[in-house]
Amino acid sequence: MEVEAQIDQLPIDLLAHIFVLITSFTDLAQASSVCKKWKVAVKQSLALRENLSFAGWKMDDDSTARLVGHAYSLKELEISRSRWDCQITDKGLYRISLAKCISNLTCISLWGLTGITDRGVIQVISRASSLKHLNIGGTFVTDESLYAIANSCPQLKKLESINVWGTRIPVDCFIGLLTISPALQIKPEGLLLNVGNASMLPVV
């Protein structure tokens, strides 16, 4: 008579909490293929996560959107370019914008993603009503995305910082954002903006 392994005797909820500790998506995929019970537990573990980072992983639109779609409790999302180059495009950002967690996201990093444009970024930020920190540094987005942020201000009152390092956004485009939220931190540190007749303001 085959004896059931002790780990297989654990309830799904407890397995899910164990799988939350696993940061490797490859390992999670392998765990999900072990059996039906583990597959359900892996899915539940995604729903429990408050942050997801794809830095260091080779991701595409489908895999990224699918994982974010299961992460109902997600608050922080990092989709940054890594040595493996995340192949995320506007299509992926659009699908992410439809995820149930989008309105709960407080931090989004799109650092270095060269396959995205204003169209995808605007789609995401217009729905991320709890957003506090946005990193669009190293991308090819333009002032159009900043105008969208300013226009969405009633929904983005909580925005505290934005990183635009390496973008080609004219300095003047930040005036609208600072007018709405003078405390907004615009990075990189040391960037100076001349807002109207006000004195030069250091942005930290």
N, C-alpha and C positions, 0 to 999 in steps of 0.2 A: 504494500500500500504506500503510495507516494505521500510524503509529508509536505504540507504547505509551508513555504518559507515564512519566517516570522514577519518580514516586511510586507508580505502579501496579506497578513492578518490585520494590518493597520487599516482604519477607516479612510475613506477617500479624503475627507477634510484634513486629516493629519498628514496624509501623503502630500496634499496640495501645499501645506505649510512647509514641508520639507523641500519641495520642488521650488518654492519661492527663493530659497537660498542658492539655487543654481543659477549662475550668471551666463553660462555657456549655452547659446541657442542650439548648438550642435548636440550637446548632452541632453537638452530638453527634448529635441527631436527624437533622439535615440530612446529616451525614457518613454516617450509617447508611443513608440512602436512596440514596446514590450508586451502590453496586453490592453484590453479595453478599459480596465480599471485605471491603469496608469495613464492612459490617454485622457480620460476624464479628469484625473487629478492634475495633470499638466495644464489642461485648459482652465481648471479652477485656480491654479497657481498664478496664471496670467491675470486673471480677474482680481487677484489680491494685490498685485504689484502697484506701488505708487510711483515708481520710476523705471524707465527703460532706457538703456543706452545701447546703441548699435555701433558705437565707436569700436573699431578693430574688427568689425565683421563685414563680410561682403554681402550686402543686402540689395534687393531690388524692390520695385514698387509693390509687387504682389505679396512677397513675404513680409515686408515692413507693414503694409496696410492690414494684413491678416492678423499679425501679432498685436498691433495697436488696437484693432477691432475687438480683440478678446480682453484687453486690459481695461476693464470698466472703471477701476479705481485710480487710474493713472493720473498723476499730477505733474511729473517731470518727464520730458521726452527729449532725448538727444539723438539726432540723426546727423552726425557729423561725418565728413569725408575722412577716411582712414587710409592706411597704406594699401588696403584692398579696394578702395574707391567704391563707396556706396553709389549704386546706380539709381538714385532717386530722381524722379522727374515730377513735373506738374501733375501728371496722372496720379502718382502716388500721394502727393499732397492733397489732391482733391478727395481721394478715398479716405485719407486720414481725417479730413475735415468733416466727414460724415460719421466718424466713430462716436460712440456714446460718451466717451471720456473727454471729447474736445472742449466742452464748456467748463471742465474742471481743471484743465491744464494751466499751471501757473508758470511753467518754464518750458520754453521750446528753443532748441539749438539746431540750426540748419547750417552750421559752420562749414564753409568750404564746398558746399554742394553746387557744382557748376552746371548741373542739368536742370536747375529750377529757374523760374522767371517770376516776374511780378504777379503773373496770373495765378500761379500756385500759391505763392506766399499770401496774397490778398485773400484767397479762398480760406486759408487756414486762420489767419488772424481775425478775419471778420466773424468767425464763429467761436474763437477762443476768448470768451468774455471774462475769464478769471486771470488772464495773462498778466504776469508781473515782470518776467524777464524774457527778452527775445534776442537771439543771437543770429544775425544774418551776415556776419562778417565773412569775407572771402567768397562771396557769391556775386552774381551779375545782376542782382536786383537794382532797381533805380529808385528815383524819388517817388515814383508812382506808388510803391509800397508804403512809404512814409505818409503820403497824402491819405492813403486808405486808413492808416492807423489813426491819423488826426480826425478823419471823418467818422471813424468808429469810436471816437472818444467816449461817448456815453456808455458804451459797452466795455471800454478798456480803461476805466478810471483807475484801475489798480496797477497799471503799467509803471514799473519802477526803473527799469534799465533796458537799454537796447545797445547791442554791439554791432557796429557797422564798419569795423576795421577792414580795409582792403576793398571796400566798395567804391564806386565812382559817383556817389551821391553828393551833389553840391551842398556846401555848408548852409546856404540860405534855406534849404529845405527843412532844416531842423527848427526853424523859428516857430512854425505853427505848433510843433509838438511842445516846445518849451513854453509857448504862450498858454497852452492848455494846462500843462503840468510843469511848472518851474523847477520842481524837485527831480524831474526825470534825469537819470544818469545816462549820458550818451558816451559810449566808449569807442575808441581807446582813450585812456587817461591822457590829459594834456591838451585835448582838442579844445579850441577856443571858438566860441560863437559870439557874434555881435547881434544881440536881439534888439531891434529898433534903436531907440536912443539910449538904451541901457549900456552900462559899461561892459567890457569884455568879461564874460562869465567862464570860469574854469569848469570844465566838465570832467567829473571823476568817476 
